[in-house]
Amino acid sequence: MPWTAAQKLDFLANQFALQHAYYRANYPGAEFLVITDAGQTIGRIYLRRSGNEIRLMEIALVEQRRDQGLGGLLIQALCDLADRDACEITLHVEPGNPACRLYRRLGFELIEERGVNSFLGRPPRRREAG
């Protein structure tokens, strides 16, 4: 876009505010978590826990931190938490999103198609008695 840096920042701030307001209105009690590394913000996660379901609403990493396995580690940690607490994880994803491979590998399965998104779920896995 032929915008100034200030215009781009204003646009992004406005988009974030609108998205944040949407999540707050449609997912009461959702958590907005900032991912940091060495004091630098490198991403964000929106989650909502309701009963025995954890809805992963969004996970995003800055471009420089993508394709390094960090997203997979974060999703695996969420799966471990869900297994511990006997919760299903659900999420929406566009079918062409490269993250679909990761979700499938971690045990997410198609629940239903919802417009342009696939609604996936991962039931909790039983923990072995130790």
N, C-alpha and C positions, 0 to 999 in steps of 0.2 A: 504494500500500500504506500502511496506517496504521502504519508503522514509524517509529521515531526515525531521525535522520540516522545515528547510530552503527550501528543495526541494518542499515540500507541499505548502509553501507560494508562492514560485516562480510559481508553476503550477497554483494556484488560481489567482494570479495577472495576469498571461498571459491569462487565460480564461476570466477574467473580461475585460481586454483590448480588446480582440477579440469580445466579446459580445457588449461592448460599441461602438466599431467601427462599428459593423454591424447595431446597432440601429441608430447611427448617419447617416450612409449611406442610410439606407432604410426608415427612418422616420425623414426627415428634420424638424428641429424645435422642436424635442422631448425634453422633460425636464427630467433630472435625479435628483430625489429628495432623500435626505438622511433622514431617520427617526431617530430621537434621543429622548432619555428620560434621563433627569438628566445628560446631557452631554455625554451620552454613545450612540454610534451608535447601533441601534437595527434593522435596515432594510433599504430597498430602494424601490423606485417606479419609473418606467419609464412611462411617459404619453406623448401623442401627441394630441394636439387640432388642428383640421382642419375644418373650417366652423362650422357646427352644429354637429360635432362628436368629442368625446373624446375617444381616443384609449388607453386603459389600456394595456400597453405592458408587464409590469411585476410588481408584488408586491412580496416582499420577506421579511421575518422577521427571525432574528436569532432564532435558535432552542429553546433557553430558553424563548422566548417571544411568541411562537406559542401556539395555543389552549387556549388562555386567552381572546378571543373576540376582540383583538386589530385589527386584519385584518378586521373583520366585521365592526368595528367602522370606519376604514379608508375608506372602500368601501362605507359605508353608507354616509360618508361625501362627497365622490366623487359623489354619486347619488344626494345628496342635491344640490351640485354645478351644476350638469348637469340639474336638474329640474329647478333651478333658471334661468339658461341661455338657456333653451329649447334645450338641446343637447342630442343626443343619446350617450350611452357608448357602445363601442364594445371591444371584447377581444377574444383571442384564449386560449383554455384550453384543456388539455387531458381529455377525458371522465371519466377516473378513478380517477381524482384528487378530494380529499375530498372537495376542495373549490367549486366544482360544486353545492353542496347542498346550500351553502351560496348564490351563484349567482342566483340560481333558486328562493330562498326565497326573494331575492331583486328585482325580476322581470325580470331577464335576460332570454331570450328565444333563442333557436337554430335558427340561420340564415341559416347555411349550414355546412356540414362536409368538412373539408379541410385536406386531408391526415390523419395524426394521431391525429389531433386536431379538436375540435368543435369550430366553430366561433359563438359566442353569441353576442346578442345585447339587450340593454335595452332602450326603447324609453323614452323620458322625460315624466314625469307625470305632469299633470296640477296642478298648485298651486291654492289653494282656495283663493278667494279675502277676505281680512281681513279687 
